[in-house]
Amino acid sequence: MADHGFGRQVGKRRHLLGIAGLDPGQIRAALDLAETYISLNRQGGPRDVMRGRTLMNMFFEASTRTRTSFELAGKRLGADVINMSPSGSSVSKGETLIDTAMTLNAMHVDVLVVRHDQSGAAALLAQKLDASVINAGDGTHEHPTQALLDALTIRRHRGTLEDLTVAICGDVLHSRVARSNIHLLTTMGCTVRICAPPTLLPAGAAQLGVEVHTDMRKALAGADVVMMLRLQKERMSRSFVPSSREYFRFYGLDAAKLALAKPDALVMHPGPMNRGVEIDSSVADDLQHSVIQEQVEMGVAVRMAVLDLLTRDMRRNA
Amino acid sequence: MSRLFVNARLLDPANGLDAPGTLLVEAGRIAALNPAAPPADAERIDCAGACLCPGLVDMRVGLREPGEEHKESLATLAACAAAGGVTTLAALPDTDPPLDEPALVEFVARRAASLGVTVIPYGAATKRCEGRELAELGLLREAGAAAFTDGRRAIAEARTMRLALSYAATFGAFIIQHPEEPSLASGGAVTEGFQATMLGLPGIPAAAEAIMVARDIRLAALTGGHVHFGHVSTAEALALIRDAKAKGIRVTCDTAPPYFDLNETAVGEWRTYARLSPPLRAEADRLAVLAALADGTIDAIASDHQPQDTDAKRLPFAQAEPGGVGLETLLAVTLNAVHAGHLPLLDALALLTHRPARLLGVEAGRLAEGAPADLCLFDLDRAWQIRADDLCGNSRNTPFDGRPVQGKVLGTWKAGRRVFG
């Protein structure tokens, strides 16, 4: 096998388009490298890794945390970082996506971080661009760096990812975070349970290699990690769930439900949280369990590691 | 001017004919099969042992003129049809404007007549194909509409469908349904299931087809009308149709090559050229379509030719327009099923010729003395690879790009005149 690098080769470059397709070795290597970047990040970072390289953040969907996290990661590695936030209805059209890709190509961007509301948008760009593409969330497909940072957070607390039971609860149907986490955690040997009202479970979920639950008490029983997902308001208007209060009653994480998990269970959330919808404030802010703030810090380290890995070919060839 | 096709393997599924022979064409019509004394001055066309069958009859073709000529004009449509061996085609009315006016129906039929292919327009079942008020079915029928449909849009309201079925029956016409329950299909891009989940694409449950088929069979029974389901793609819907036929309910259906030659895995990683409506299905459904072709449940194979230009396809998957072109590949992909042993050759050709012709009530699809000399000459065994870039027409959005096939159209004649090859 000639393909030893991180991510996936499409055209001239390597890209991180999803977790699906990564093997345990690739994931472990990324997490190990991210581990070293935690302290380097605290010290301001090694600014030579991406010196002279251009990183473009192109977020077609609003984002504060992920975009800032990539921006910081790029700057800590010495890259020139440009943020582009195309907005308005005209740019949400796909023609512009390809057009934009062509424009970027002409600017010789080295790494493109993209978030888009359409599944497959990052893969489409990877086909059209000479840059390395990092998927920062495409529709309901994947959000790979979120899964890596979640895994790093878990590993730092548990020392391993193997033989853990992780419950992923909430709007799994529409969640790219859930998909990426399912792929990563099952690849690394975790027992993964997903839990949602039946209306928010994806078809064929069991084929993902997870336990499928609709009763949150069963999903949480004895769990090492509880990952909550964000429920978007529009899901109510489309009747996936009747109301936020009913949702919170059965699928919101509160202290009583959390008590069913292991006493030292970790509580995670990709943010931004809907307090009182999918998570109770008392749980979200309980530092005995909640590692939600730590996830944010791990995000920068993981993104530094991913940027480092994807640009190794460029450094080697320079 | 007479033409004599010699050294042909004559195939006429309507009569079960499959034998070497000669065929004489005079004044645009078939004058004789194996004439004892052919005219000495006839132009001889040596078929060199290739298959000569009736020109194909394609009962489901998407029209882009009027309204979207940049995707396909009637002229480019005619060229694609000829290249595919198709000499008669029935065209969906969901153009812009839709064919809900008798004058528009006449316009399309007349304009195509000069282009070397018979285009039989379907009339809109409802005004503007919006599914609310019935179109003027009687006047449209007089203008030449073969049947009525809202094209790629399902007639959603049960009441509207009931009225359309009973009213159309008065004029001896049937209603073609796009069998898909719209509220279940809304926003969907692929068949619901594991693959849709992996790709993060909104799914359409296979049941959306069966639900509409079950409802409309019941309405056909209620009204005594004739319902025809276009591009049927699921095992469950086919089982319902098989049962309804056994009960004597007036129901017919067609399918299209993608549904028996490809399955949902052709979507790969967001290949928009494999985005079709209905979406490509699971392998079990594909096999059920093949079985229903073999047992006669399906009445016709139609191309479901739906041109879309590059701009409509080079998009993130869920934003891309559904549909694939199919006229040029109709015969070859169907012959793949023959070579694979799923269908006898004559049965496959019957589904492409006299069976749809009979449904449409047109004089086509037969090698009979006196019949129009619409002919398709093909090499049954020649292997080739479908390549989107090699297709003719303004749009080349084939879901079969790269597919190896066996069987190639060599020549097409319309009313005795060579239009391809």
Chai-1 contact restraints between the chains, C-beta under 6 A:
chainA,res_idxA,chainB,res_idxB,connection_type,confidence,min_distance_angstrom,max_distance_angstrom,comment,restraint_id
A,G94,B,L315,contact,1.0,0.0,6.0,A-B,restraint_1
A,G94,B,P316,contact,1.0,0.0,6.0,A-B,restraint_2
A,G94,B,Q319,contact,1.0,0.0,6.0,A-B,restraint_3
A,I98,B,R314,contact,1.0,0.0,6.0,A-B,restraint_4
A,Q118,B,P316,contact,1.0,0.0,6.0,A-B,restraint_5
A,Q118,B,A318,contact,1.0,0.0,6.0,A-B,restraint_6
A,S119,B,L199,contact,1.0,0.0,6.0,A-B,restraint_7
A,S119,B,G200,contact,1.0,0.0,6.0,A-B,restraint_8
A,S119,B,L201,contact,1.0,0.0,6.0,A-B,restraint_9
A,G120,B,W270,contact,1.0,0.0,6.0,A-B,restraint_10
A,G120,B,P316,contact,1.0,0.0,6.0,A-B,restraint_11
A,G120,B,F317,contact,1.0,0.0,6.0,A-B,restraint_12
A,A121,B,P316,contact,1.0,0.0,6.0,A-B,restraint_13
A,A123,B,E269,contact,1.0,0.0,6.0,A-B,restraint_14
A,G139,B,G200,contact,1.0,0.0,6.0,A-B,restraint_15
A,T140,B,G200,contact,1.0,0.0,6.0,A-B,restraint_16
A,H141,B,G200,contact,1.0,0.0,6.0,A-B,restraint_17
A,P202,B,T197,contact,1.0,0.0,6.0,A-B,restraint_18
A,A203,B,E192,contact,1.0,0.0,6.0,A-B,restraint_19
A,A203,B,G193,contact,1.0,0.0,6.0,A-B,restraint_20
A,A203,B,T197,contact,1.0,0.0,6.0,A-B,restraint_21
A,A203,B,G203,contact,1.0,0.0,6.0,A-B,restraint_22
A,G204,B,G193,contact,1.0,0.0,6.0,A-B,restraint_23
A,G204,B,F194,contact,1.0,0.0,6.0,A-B,restraint_24
A,G204,B,T197,contact,1.0,0.0,6.0,A-B,restraint_25
A,Q207,B,F194,contact,1.0,0.0,6.0,A-B,restraint_26
